Amino acid sequence: MAADKIYAAVCSRVALLLKQERERRKLSLNRVAQKAGLSRQTISFIENELRTPNLETLLRITSALETDLEKIIAQARQLPKDKG
């Protein structure tokens, strides 16, 4: 059960970090979607934790945001340890 909570926390944190990165770069949902080759709704669903993206989708979004997926995941994994 603890692993499920960690997984959920990391997924939630990834969604938050992607949204923060988009906002930091002052990009609209439409612009990120266009650059990633995804729908605006898909980006919105991911940011609002209504959908968990697969690896390809994460790579497309992080590429559109010009950031590293590895960096996002590393930051997201820190949350469960910090909340400990």
N, CA, C and O atoms as a GROMACS GRO file, in nm:
protein
  336
    1MET      N    1   0.082  -0.120   0.000
    1MET     CA    2   0.000   0.000   0.000
    1MET      C    3   0.086   0.126   0.000
    1MET      O    4   0.051   0.224  -0.065
    2ALA      N    5   0.197   0.124   0.071
    2ALA     CA    6   0.284   0.241   0.074
    2ALA      C    7   0.338   0.273  -0.064
    2ALA      O    8   0.352   0.390  -0.099
    3ALA      N    9   0.368   0.171  -0.144
    3ALA     CA   10   0.418   0.192  -0.280
    3ALA      C   11   0.312   0.262  -0.365
    3ALA      O   12   0.346   0.347  -0.447
    4ASP      N   13   0.186   0.227  -0.347
    4ASP     CA   14   0.078   0.292  -0.421
    4ASP      C   15   0.069   0.441  -0.387
    4ASP      O   16   0.046   0.524  -0.474
    5LYS      N   17   0.089   0.473  -0.260
    5LYS     CA   18   0.084   0.612  -0.218
    5LYS      C   19   0.201   0.692  -0.276
    5LYS      O   20   0.186   0.807  -0.317
    6ILE      N   21   0.317   0.629  -0.280
    6ILE     CA   22   0.435   0.694  -0.337
    6ILE      C   23   0.414   0.716  -0.486
    6ILE      O   24   0.443   0.824  -0.538
    7TYR      N   25   0.363   0.615  -0.555
    7TYR     CA   26   0.335   0.625  -0.698
    7TYR      C   27   0.237   0.739  -0.724
    7TYR      O   28   0.260   0.820  -0.814
    8ALA      N   29   0.132   0.746  -0.649
    8ALA     CA   30   0.031   0.851  -0.666
    8ALA      C   31   0.091   0.989  -0.638
    8ALA      O   32   0.061   1.085  -0.709
    9ALA      N   33   0.174   0.998  -0.537
    9ALA     CA   34   0.236   1.126  -0.503
    9ALA      C   35   0.331   1.172  -0.613
    9ALA      O   36   0.333   1.290  -0.648
   10VAL      N   37   0.408   1.080  -0.668
   10VAL     CA   38   0.501   1.114  -0.777
   10VAL      C   39   0.423   1.157  -0.900
   10VAL      O   40   0.458   1.257  -0.964
   11CYS      N   41   0.318   1.085  -0.936
   11CYS     CA   42   0.235   1.121  -1.051
   11CYS      C   43   0.175   1.260  -1.033
   11CYS      O   44   0.172   1.341  -1.126
   12SER      N   45   0.126   1.286  -0.914
   12SER     CA   46   0.066   1.416  -0.884
   12SER      C   47   0.170   1.527  -0.896
   12SER      O   48   0.144   1.633  -0.952
   13ARG      N   49   0.287   1.501  -0.844
   13ARG     CA   50   0.396   1.600  -0.847
   13ARG      C   51   0.443   1.625  -0.990
   13ARG      O   52   0.474   1.739  -1.025
   14VAL      N   53   0.450   1.522  -1.073
   14VAL     CA   54   0.488   1.540  -1.214
   14VAL      C   55   0.388   1.634  -1.281
   14VAL      O   56   0.428   1.726  -1.353
   15ALA      N   57   0.260   1.611  -1.259
   15ALA     CA   58   0.157   1.697  -1.319
   15ALA      C   59   0.176   1.842  -1.275
   15ALA      O   60   0.169   1.934  -1.357
   16LEU      N   61   0.201   1.864  -1.146
   16LEU     CA   62   0.222   1.997  -1.094
   16LEU      C   63   0.347   2.062  -1.154
   16LEU      O   64   0.344   2.179  -1.193
   17LEU      N   65   0.455   1.987  -1.162
   17LEU     CA   66   0.580   2.041  -1.216
   17LEU      C   67   0.567   2.077  -1.364
   17LEU      O   68   0.621   2.178  -1.407
   18LEU      N   69   0.495   1.996  -1.440
   18LEU     CA   70   0.473   2.029  -1.582
   18LEU      C   71   0.394   2.158  -1.595
   18LEU      O   72   0.426   2.243  -1.678
   19LYS      N   73   0.291   2.172  -1.514
   19LYS     CA   74   0.210   2.295  -1.517
   19LYS      C   75   0.294   2.416  -1.477
   19LYS      O   76   0.287   2.521  -1.541
   20GLN      N   77   0.372   2.402  -1.371
   20GLN     CA   78   0.457   2.512  -1.326
   20GLN      C   79   0.558   2.552  -1.433
   20GLN      O   80   0.584   2.670  -1.454
   21GLU      N   81   0.615   2.453  -1.500
   21GLU     CA   82   0.712   2.482  -1.606
   21GLU      C   83   0.645   2.554  -1.723
   21GLU      O   84   0.701   2.648  -1.778
   22ARG      N   85   0.526   2.510  -1.759
   22ARG     CA   86   0.452   2.577  -1.866
   22ARG      C   87   0.423   2.722  -1.829
   22ARG      O   88   0.442   2.813  -1.910
   23GLU      N   89   0.378   2.744  -1.707
   23GLU     CA   90   0.346   2.879  -1.661
   23GLU      C   91   0.472   2.965  -1.649
   23GLU      O   92   0.470   3.084  -1.681
   24ARG      N   93   0.581   2.905  -1.603
   24ARG     CA   94   0.707   2.978  -1.590
   24ARG      C   95   0.754   3.028  -1.727
   24ARG      O   96   0.810   3.138  -1.738
   25ARG      N   97   0.731   2.948  -1.828
   25ARG     CA   98   0.770   2.986  -1.964
   25ARG      C   99   0.665   3.071  -2.034
   25ARG      O  100   0.680   3.111  -2.150
   26LYS      N  101   0.556   3.099  -1.961
   26LYS     CA  102   0.446   3.181  -2.013
   26LYS      C  103   0.389   3.124  -2.144
   26LYS      O  104   0.363   3.197  -2.240
   27LEU      N  105   0.371   2.992  -2.144
   27LEU     CA  106   0.312   2.924  -2.260
   27LEU      C  107   0.168   2.886  -2.228
   27LEU      O  108   0.137   2.842  -2.118
   28SER      N  109   0.082   2.904  -2.325
   28SER     CA  110  -0.057   2.864  -2.309
   28SER      C  111  -0.070   2.713  -2.327
   28SER      O  112   0.019   2.647  -2.380
   29LEU      N  113  -0.182   2.661  -2.281
   29LEU     CA  114  -0.212   2.519  -2.305
   29LEU      C  115  -0.210   2.491  -2.455
   29LEU      O  116  -0.158   2.389  -2.500
   30ASN      N  117  -0.269   2.582  -2.532
   30ASN     CA  118  -0.275   2.564  -2.677
   30ASN      C  119  -0.136   2.557  -2.739
   30ASN      O  120  -0.111   2.475  -2.827
   31ARG      N  121  -0.046   2.643  -2.694
   31ARG     CA  122   0.090   2.646  -2.751
   31ARG      C  123   0.166   2.519  -2.718
   31ARG      O  124   0.231   2.462  -2.805
   32VAL      N  125   0.158   2.473  -2.594
   32VAL     CA  126   0.226   2.349  -2.556
   32VAL      C  127   0.168   2.232  -2.634
   32VAL      O  128   0.241   2.147  -2.683
   33ALA      N  129   0.037   2.229  -2.644
   33ALA     CA  130  -0.029   2.121  -2.719
   33ALA      C  131   0.018   2.121  -2.864
   33ALA      O  132   0.048   2.015  -2.920
   34GLN      N  133   0.023   2.237  -2.923
   34GLN     CA  134   0.066   2.248  -3.063
   34GLN      C  135   0.210   2.200  -3.079
   34GLN      O  136   0.241   2.123  -3.169
   35LYS      N  137   0.299   2.247  -2.992
   35LYS     CA  138   0.440   2.209  -2.999
   35LYS      C  139   0.460   2.060  -2.973
   35LYS      O  140   0.550   1.998  -3.030
   36ALA      N  141   0.375   2.002  -2.888
   36ALA     CA  142   0.388   1.861  -2.851
   36ALA      C  143   0.314   1.768  -2.947
   36ALA      O  144   0.333   1.647  -2.944
   37GLY      N  145   0.229   1.825  -3.032
   37GLY     CA  146   0.150   1.742  -3.121
   37GLY      C  147   0.040   1.668  -3.048
   37GLY      O  148   0.003   1.556  -3.084
   38LEU      N  149  -0.013   1.733  -2.945
   38LEU     CA  150  -0.120   1.675  -2.863
   38LEU      C  151  -0.237   1.772  -2.861
   38LEU      O  152  -0.225   1.887  -2.904
   39SER      N  153  -0.349   1.727  -2.810
   39SER     CA  154  -0.464   1.818  -2.798
   39SER      C  155  -0.449   1.902  -2.671
   39SER      O  156  -0.383   1.863  -2.575
   40ARG      N  157  -0.512   2.018  -2.674
   40ARG     CA  158  -0.516   2.106  -2.556
   40ARG      C  159  -0.580   2.032  -2.439
   40ARG      O  160  -0.536   2.044  -2.325
   41GLN      N  161  -0.684   1.957  -2.469
   41GLN     CA  162  -0.755   1.883  -2.366
   41GLN      C  163  -0.663   1.781  -2.298
   41GLN      O  164  -0.670   1.762  -2.176
   42THR      N  165  -0.578   1.715  -2.375
   42THR     CA  166  -0.485   1.619  -2.317
   42THR      C  167  -0.392   1.688  -2.217
   42THR      O  168  -0.372   1.638  -2.106
   43ILE      N  169  -0.337   1.802  -2.257
   43ILE     CA  170  -0.248   1.876  -2.166
   43ILE      C  171  -0.324   1.917  -2.040
   43ILE      O  172  -0.272   1.902  -1.929
   44SER      N  173  -0.443   1.967  -2.057
   44SER     CA  174  -0.525   2.008  -1.943
   44SER      C  175  -0.556   1.891  -1.851
   44SER      O  176  -0.544   1.902  -1.729
   45PHE      N  177  -0.595   1.778  -1.908
   45PHE     CA  178  -0.626   1.659  -1.827
   45PHE      C  179  -0.504   1.615  -1.747
   45PHE      O  180  -0.518   1.577  -1.630
   46ILE      N  181  -0.386   1.620  -1.807
   46ILE     CA  182  -0.264   1.580  -1.737
   46ILE      C  183  -0.234   1.677  -1.624
   46ILE      O  184  -0.206   1.635  -1.512
   47GLU      N  185  -0.240   1.806  -1.653
   47GLU     CA  186  -0.210   1.906  -1.550
   47GLU      C  187  -0.309   1.901  -1.434
   47GLU      O  188  -0.273   1.933  -1.320
   48ASN      N  189  -0.431   1.863  -1.462
   48ASN     CA  190  -0.534   1.856  -1.358
   48ASN      C  191  -0.551   1.715  -1.301
   48ASN      O  192  -0.647   1.687  -1.229
   49GLU      N  193  -0.456   1.628  -1.333
   49GLU     CA  194  -0.451   1.492  -1.279
   49GLU      C  195  -0.574   1.408  -1.313
   49GLU      O  196  -0.613   1.320  -1.237
   50LEU      N  197  -0.634   1.437  -1.427
   50LEU     CA  198  -0.747   1.357  -1.473
   50LEU      C  199  -0.702   1.244  -1.563
   50LEU      O  200  -0.778   1.152  -1.593
   51ARG      N  201  -0.577   1.251  -1.607
   51ARG     CA  202  -0.520   1.148  -1.693
   51ARG      C  203  -0.372   1.133  -1.659
   51ARG      O  204  -0.302   1.232  -1.638
   52THR      N  205  -0.325   1.009  -1.654
   52THR     CA  206  -0.184   0.982  -1.631
   52THR      C  207  -0.119   0.957  -1.767
   52THR      O  208  -0.157   0.864  -1.838
   53PRO      N  209  -0.020   1.040  -1.804
   53PRO     CA  210   0.040   1.026  -1.936
   53PRO      C  211   0.134   0.906  -1.946
   53PRO      O  212   0.195   0.864  -1.847
   54ASN      N  213   0.145   0.852  -2.068
   54ASN     CA  214   0.244   0.748  -2.090
   54ASN      C  215   0.379   0.813  -2.120
   54ASN      O  216   0.389   0.935  -2.126
   55LEU      N  217   0.481   0.732  -2.139
   55LEU     CA  218   0.616   0.783  -2.160
   55LEU      C  219   0.625   0.871  -2.284
   55LEU      O  220   0.686   0.978  -2.279
   56GLU      N  221   0.565   0.829  -2.393
   56GLU     CA  222   0.571   0.908  -2.517
   56GLU      C  223   0.510   1.046  -2.496
   56GLU      O  224   0.565   1.146  -2.542
   57THR      N  225   0.397   1.051  -2.428
   57THR     CA  226   0.331   1.179  -2.403
   57THR      C  227   0.417   1.268  -2.314
   57THR      O  228   0.429   1.388  -2.339
   58LEU      N  229   0.476   1.211  -2.211
   58LEU     CA  230   0.565   1.288  -2.124
   58LEU      C  231   0.684   1.344  -2.202
   58LEU      O  232   0.724   1.459  -2.182
   59LEU      N  233   0.740   1.262  -2.290
   59LEU     CA  234   0.853   1.308  -2.371
   59LEU      C  235   0.812   1.420  -2.465
   59LEU      O  236   0.888   1.515  -2.485
   60ARG      N  237   0.694   1.411  -2.522
   60ARG     CA  238   0.645   1.516  -2.611
   60ARG      C  239   0.624   1.647  -2.534
   60ARG      O  240   0.661   1.754  -2.582
   61ILE      N  241   0.566   1.637  -2.416
   61ILE     CA  242   0.539   1.758  -2.337
   61ILE      C  243   0.669   1.821  -2.289
   61ILE      O  244   0.686   1.942  -2.301
   62THR      N  245   0.760   1.741  -2.236
   62THR     CA  246   0.885   1.799  -2.186
   62THR      C  247   0.968   1.856  -2.301
   62THR      O  248   1.039   1.955  -2.282
   63SER      N  249   0.960   1.796  -2.418
   63SER     CA  250   1.028   1.852  -2.534
   63SER      C  251   0.967   1.987  -2.571
   63SER      O  252   1.039   2.082  -2.600
   64ALA      N  253   0.835   1.995  -2.571
   64ALA     CA  254   0.766   2.121  -2.601
   64ALA      C  255   0.802   2.228  -2.499
   64ALA      O  256   0.808   2.347  -2.532
   65LEU      N  257   0.824   2.188  -2.375
   65LEU     CA  258   0.861   2.281  -2.268
   65LEU      C  259   1.011   2.308  -2.263
   65LEU      O  260   1.058   2.390  -2.184
   66GLU      N  261   1.086   2.237  -2.349
   66GLU     CA  262   1.231   2.249  -2.353
   66GLU      C  263   1.294   2.222  -2.216
   66GLU      O  264   1.380   2.296  -2.169
   67THR      N  265   1.249   2.113  -2.155
   67THR     CA  266   1.304   2.070  -2.027
   67THR      C  267   1.329   1.920  -2.034
   67THR      O  268   1.281   1.853  -2.126
   68ASP      N  269   1.402   1.868  -1.938
   68ASP     CA  270   1.436   1.726  -1.936
   68ASP      C  271   1.336   1.647  -1.853
   68ASP      O  272   1.305   1.684  -1.740
   69LEU      N  273   1.286   1.539  -1.910
   69LEU     CA  274   1.196   1.452  -1.836
   69LEU      C  275   1.265   1.398  -1.711
   69LEU      O  276   1.203   1.386  -1.605
   70GLU      N  277   1.392   1.365  -1.724
   70GLU     CA  278   1.468   1.313  -1.610
   70GLU      C  279   1.467   1.411  -1.493
   70GLU      O  280   1.455   1.370  -1.377
   71LYS      N  281   1.479   1.539  -1.523
   71LYS     CA  282   1.478   1.643  -1.420
   71LYS      C  283   1.341   1.649  -1.351
   71LYS      O  284   1.332   1.659  -1.229
   72ILE      N  285   1.235   1.644  -1.430
   72ILE     CA  286   1.099   1.648  -1.376
   72ILE      C  287   1.075   1.528  -1.284
   72ILE      O  288   1.023   1.544  -1.174
   73ILE      N  289   1.113   1.410  -1.329
   73ILE     CA  290   1.091   1.290  -1.248
   73ILE      C  291   1.175   1.293  -1.121
   73ILE      O  292   1.127   1.257  -1.014
   74ALA      N  293   1.299   1.337  -1.132
   74ALA     CA  294   1.385   1.345  -1.013
   74ALA      C  295   1.325   1.441  -0.910
   74ALA      O  296   1.325   1.411  -0.790
   75GLN      N  297   1.274   1.555  -0.956
   75GLN     CA  298   1.211   1.649  -0.863
   75GLN      C  299   1.084   1.590  -0.803
   75GLN      O  300   1.056   1.608  -0.684
   76ALA      N  301   1.009   1.520  -0.885
   76ALA     CA  302   0.884   1.461  -0.836
   76ALA      C  303   0.910   1.352  -0.733
   76ALA      O  304   0.831   1.336  -0.639
   77ARG      N  305   1.016   1.278  -0.750
   77ARG     CA  306   1.047   1.169  -0.656
   77ARG      C  307   1.093   1.220  -0.521
   77ARG      O  308   1.090   1.145  -0.423
   78GLN      N  309   1.135   1.344  -0.513
   78GLN     CA  310   1.180   1.400  -0.386
   78GLN      C  311   1.064   1.423  -0.290
   78GLN      O  312   1.082   1.420  -0.168
   79LEU      N  313   0.946   1.445  -0.343
   79LEU     CA  314   0.830   1.476  -0.260
   79LEU      C  315   0.801   1.372  -0.152
   79LEU      O  316   0.789   1.409  -0.035
   80PRO      N  317   0.788   1.243  -0.188
   80PRO     CA  318   0.755   1.144  -0.082
   80PRO      C  319   0.860   1.140   0.029
   80PRO      O  320   0.826   1.123   0.146
   81LYS      N  321   0.987   1.156  -0.006
   81LYS     CA  322   1.092   1.154   0.095
   81LYS      C  323   1.080   1.275   0.186
   81LYS      O  324   1.095   1.264   0.308
   82ASP      N  325   1.052   1.393   0.126
   82ASP     CA  326   1.041   1.516   0.204
   82ASP      C  327   0.921   1.511   0.298
   82ASP      O  328   0.928   1.560   0.411
   83LYS      N  329   0.811   1.452   0.252
   83LYS     CA  330   0.689   1.444   0.334
   83LYS      C  331   0.696   1.332   0.435
   83LYS      O  332   0.622   1.329   0.533
   84GLY      N  333   0.789   1.238   0.409
   84GLY     CA  334   0.820   1.123   0.481
   84GLY      C  335   0.739   1.066   0.582
   84GLY      O  336   0.775   0.963   0.640
   0.00000   0.00000   0.00000
